[in-house]
Amino acid sequence: MEPTHTVTPGATPGAAHARSPGIRRGRQIAAGVGLVAVLTAVGLGTTALLDSSGPTTSTLTSASLITVTPTMPISSRELNALIARSPDFGPLADPKRRAACLSALGYPSSVQVLGAATLQVDGRPAVVLVLPGDQPDVIVGVTVAASCSSVATGLLADTTVRRP
């Protein structure tokens, strides 16, 4: 049987859409919006970089708030040995000045100093004081600047150790 009609390419104007589907209208709008967003971001970023007023200084304040208590410049054995010898108070030999220093450190001005020694800490004169601890088998070592007073303790280090 013979076909009743024949189809030739390009002869029917309605068949063109079947060969290559066209871009849908929604996709064209989305692509346009995306392109505008990218161009806007690039423009704003470039403007921000070009309008910068130069280098700025750091305003980190947390670094200045960090406190580090250095380690005691003498060992626990040396602290205990200071109790057995005559104290060397150095610049804190005056009992009133020593009492003012101890008071500024938070100790009663009448606390009995068990031992003391003068030394250099970072090239500066300092005094190590050995004080009684909260318990009979404990001592406290406090290193202060030689200028320790009621106004400024100059606390350099402190530690608590057991007596042998």
Residue pairs with C-beta under 8 A, 6 or more apart in sequence:
69 155
69 157
69 158
70 156
70 157
71 157
71 159
72 79
72 128
72 141
72 143
72 157
72 158
72 159
73 119
73 121
73 126
73 128
73 143
73 156
73 157
74 117
74 119
74 128
74 141
76 141
76 159
76 161
76 162
79 115
79 128
79 130
79 139
79 141
79 159
79 161
80 139
80 161
80 163
80 164
82 114
82 115
82 116
82 117
82 128
82 130
83 114
83 115
83 130
83 139
83 163
84 115
85 115
87 113
87 115
87 116
87 117
88 116
88 117
88 118
89 98
89 113
89 116
89 118
89 127
90 116
90 118
90 125
90 127
90 146
91 97
91 118
91 125
91 127
91 146
91 147
92 98
92 101
92 116
92 127
92 129
92 144
92 146
92 148
97 148
97 149
98 113
99 109
99 110
100 109
100 149
100 150
101 144
101 148
101 149
101 150
101 153
102 108
102 109
102 111
102 113
102 129
102 131
103 109
103 150
104 148
104 149
104 150
104 151
104 152
104 153
105 142
105 144
105 148
105 153
105 155
107 131
111 131
111 132
112 131
112 132
113 129
113 130
113 131
114 130
114 131
114 132
114 139
115 129
115 130
116 127
116 128
116 129
116 130
117 127
117 128
118 125
118 126
118 127
118 128
118 146
119 125
119 126
119 127
119 128
120 126
121 143
121 156
121 157
124 145
124 146
125 145
125 146
126 143
126 144
126 145
126 146
126 154
126 156
127 143
127 144
127 145
127 146
127 148
128 141
128 142
128 143
129 141
129 142
129 143
129 144
130 139
130 140
130 141
131 139
131 140
131 141
131 142
132 138
132 139
132 140
133 139
133 140
133 160
136 163
137 162
137 163
138 160
138 161
138 162
138 163
139 160
139 161
139 162
139 163
140 158
140 159
140 160
141 157
141 158
141 159
141 160
141 161
142 155
142 157
142 158
143 155
143 156
143 157
143 158
144 153
144 154
144 155
144 156
145 152
145 153
145 154
145 155
145 156
146 154
147 154
148 154
